């Protein structure tokens, strides 16, 4: 028979809280919500939070989560939105982002950061595909457009021709090649002469 823990007992609730915290690293509010799902005893929850207050260092945890998202090339707006969904306070997120900004040289907003991101993806994807993925990550559209125009980062004829040659080597028919080029976000008038 399966053991069902009795969360009305303080020690059982404490063990669960520690396990949940170390497993998911939630905000304090998310942890409280989870504990409230397990027990209706608000006194035990309050007592537990007081006892474990020193062990739950939300600012440190939040900073780690922000760095993790920055390492995944996420924008400031994306980071704020994602962490608010996880019940972290917006003011705390913005305060930590502001403190991290000088250290990271404002990477998530900077021209150089977005340019580097575009250049790293340029060999693998069409420029339209890159722009769409950057916009989905909440980067600034004006900065993206400015970088593309100033650096002339359009899809070159060589790049388009290489893509079509790869597809022709795969023995695809003309219609299938067109379909695959569309799926890679190339514009028809950019590649129609190479078919």
N, C-alpha and C positions, 0 to 999 in steps of 0.2 A: 504494500500500500504506500502511496506517495505521501511524503511528509509535507504538511502545509504549515508554514511558520505562523506564529501568532504575533502579529505586529502590534498588538496592544501592549505587549511587554517592551519595556524600554530598551533592554539589551538587544533584543531581536531587531527593533527599529534602528538602533544605532549601527548594528552590523550591516543592515541593508543600506543605510545611508552612506556608510563608508565604502561599501562595495559599489554602489551606484556612482558615487562621486569619483572614485578611482577608475571606474570603467568608462564613463562618458564625459567627465569633467564639465558638468553643467553649471549654469549660473546658480546662485543661491535660490533665486525665485523658482527656477525649473526644478531644483531639488525639493523645495517645499511643496510644489504641486505634486511631485511624484510621491512624497511622503503622505500627503493628504489623500492620495488614492489608496494608500495601503492601510491607513488608520484614521479614525475620526477623532482620536485623542489629541487635541490641539496642545494640551499641556505638555505631553511627551515631545511633540515636535518642537515647541518653544524651548523646552529644557535641553533637547538635543542640540539645537542651534547655538544656544549659549555655551554649552560644553565644548562643542567642536568649532567655535568661532575662530580660534587661532589656527586651526588646521585648514580652514577654507579661506584661501587667499585669492579672492576673486580678481583683484587688480593684476596679480601675477598671471593668473590663468587667462585672463582676457588679453593681456599682452602677448602671451604665447599663441593664442588663437589668431590674433591679428597678424603676427609674424608668419604664421603658417599660411594664412590667406595671401599675404604679400608675396611669399615665396612661390605661390601658385599663380602669380601675375594678376591678382584681382585688384580692381579699382577701389577707391575709397568709398564710393557710394554702394558698391556691391558688398563690401565688408560691413558697413553699417547696417545695411538691410539684412544680411545673413545673420549677424549677431543679435539683432533685435528680435528676429524670429526665434532665437534660442533663449529669449528672456533676459538678455543683458540690457542694462540701461543705456539709452542713447547718449546721455551726457558723459557717462564713463567711457564709452567707446570713443567718442569724439576727443575727450581729454587725452586718452592714451594715443590716439592717432596723431594728435597735435604734438605730443611729446616725442613720438617716433619720427615725425616728419624731418627734423634736422638730421637725425641719424641716418635715415634712408634717403636723404636729399630729395625729399618730396617725390619719390619715385612714381607713385601712382598717378600723379598729375603731370609730370614733366614731359616735355617735348622729347628729350633724349630717350626716356624710358619707352614711350610709345613707338618711337622710330626704331629702336632696337627690337622691339617685339614684332613689328612689321617685317623688318629685314630678316629676322630669324625664320619667319614663316613664308617668306617670299618664294623660296625654291620649291616648297611643297604645295602651296595653295594659290589660287587666283587672288588678285587684289580684292575683288568683290567679296570673296569668301573670308578673307582676312578682316576686312572692314566689318562684315556682319558678326564675326566672332568677337571682335573688339567692342562693338556696340552692345552685344549681349552681355559682355563683362562690364558694362556701364562706363566705358571710357568716353571722353568728350569727343563728340562728332566733329566739332570745329577743328580741334587739334589734329585729329586723324586726317581730315581733308587737307589741312594746311601742310602736313608732312608729305602726303602723297603728291600734292601739286608742286611744292618746292623741290622735292627730291626726284620728281618724275618717276615715281614708283608704279607706273602702269604695267600691265601685262605686256611683255615684249614679244615681238614676233618669234624670236628664237624659242622662248618658253612655250608659246602656243604651238609652234611647229613640233617641238619635242614631245609635247603631250599627244598630239595627233599621230606622230610617228609611233609612239608606244602603243597606241590603240590600234593602229594599222597592223603592227606586228602581231597583235593578238587576233588577227583575222576577223575583225568586226566589220559588219556592213556599214555603209555610210549613215544610215538612220541610227544605228546603235552608237556610232562614234559621236554623232550630234547629241544624242541623249546623254552620253557619258560626259561630254563637254559641258552641257547644261548642268548636270549634277555637280560639276566642279565649279559652277558659277561663272563660266566664261560666257561672254556675250556672242551671239551668233555672228554679228557683223565683224567681230574681231577674228573669227576663225573660218568663215565661210570660204575664203579664197584658198585655203590650204587643203580643202577636202578633195 
